[in-house]
Amino acid sequence: MIIKIVGEEVVLSSNSNIDKARNVRIYNDNGSDVVISRNYSNGVLIGNTTMQANSVMIFEKGYTDELGSSANVLATPVAYTIS
């Protein structure tokens, strides 16, 4: 996979649209699992998933959708291709 960074890495805990990014790389550097949630811009929950400790995942979302986490994680807006 090739990842193109399209914005600055931020600490994510409360809901954020992360610069209206379509794809977001999240690094969970915590020693425990966290819950990542995806919400509409009005705060209504779309869904959530558990992310393992010390792992990286790429999340796809709508431009105005927001991601949040049950604990601080690092989030970077990205574009990617699978090769």
C-alpha positions as CSV (number, residue, x, y, z in Angstrom):
1,M,0.0,0.0,0.0
2,I,1.2,3.5,-0.9
3,I,0.1,6.3,1.4
4,K,0.1,10.0,0.4
5,I,0.0,12.4,3.4
6,V,-2.5,15.2,2.7
7,G,-2.5,17.0,6.0
8,E,-1.0,17.3,9.5
9,E,-1.2,14.6,12.1
10,V,-3.4,15.6,15.0
11,V,-4.4,14.1,18.4
12,L,-7.9,12.7,18.1
13,S,-10.1,12.0,21.1
14,S,-13.3,14.1,20.6
15,N,-15.2,14.1,17.3
16,S,-13.4,15.8,14.4
17,N,-13.8,15.8,10.6
18,I,-10.0,15.9,10.4
19,D,-9.8,18.6,7.8
20,K,-12.7,17.1,5.9
21,A,-10.5,14.2,4.8
22,R,-12.0,11.3,3.0
23,N,-9.4,8.8,4.3
24,V,-7.7,9.0,7.7
25,R,-4.8,6.9,9.0
26,I,-5.1,6.3,12.7
27,Y,-2.3,5.1,14.9
28,N,-3.3,3.8,18.3
29,D,-0.1,4.2,20.4
30,N,-2.0,3.4,23.6
31,G,-1.2,0.2,25.6
32,S,-4.9,-0.8,25.3
33,D,-7.6,-1.1,22.8
34,V,-9.7,2.0,21.9
35,V,-13.2,2.4,20.3
36,I,-13.2,4.5,17.1
37,S,-16.6,6.0,16.2
38,R,-17.9,7.5,13.0
39,N,-20.6,10.2,13.3
40,Y,-22.6,12.5,11.0
41,S,-21.7,16.1,11.5
42,N,-24.7,16.6,13.7
43,G,-23.3,14.0,16.2
44,V,-25.6,11.1,15.2
45,L,-23.6,7.8,15.4
46,I,-23.1,5.9,12.2
47,G,-21.1,3.1,13.7
48,N,-18.0,2.2,15.7
49,T,-15.3,-0.5,15.9
50,T,-12.6,-1.6,18.4
51,M,-9.0,-0.8,17.4
52,Q,-6.2,-2.9,18.9
53,A,-3.4,-1.4,21.0
54,N,-0.3,-0.3,19.1
55,S,-1.9,-0.7,15.6
56,V,-2.6,1.3,12.5
57,M,-5.8,1.4,10.5
58,I,-7.1,3.5,7.6
59,F,-10.7,4.7,7.8
60,E,-12.8,5.9,5.0
61,K,-15.5,8.5,5.8
62,G,-17.7,11.2,4.2
63,Y,-16.0,14.6,4.0
64,T,-18.2,16.1,6.8
65,D,-18.4,12.9,8.8
66,E,-16.5,13.0,12.1
67,L,-14.3,10.4,13.8
68,G,-13.8,10.1,17.5
69,S,-11.9,7.9,19.9
70,S,-12.4,6.6,23.5
71,A,-8.8,7.6,24.2
72,N,-6.1,9.8,22.5
73,V,-4.9,8.4,19.1
74,L,-3.0,10.0,16.3
75,A,-4.9,10.8,13.1
76,T,-3.5,11.9,9.7
77,P,-5.5,12.8,6.6
78,V,-4.2,10.5,3.7
79,A,-4.9,9.3,0.2
80,Y,-3.8,5.8,-0.7
81,T,-3.5,3.1,-3.4
82,I,-3.2,-0.6,-3.0
83,S,-0.4,-2.0,-5.0
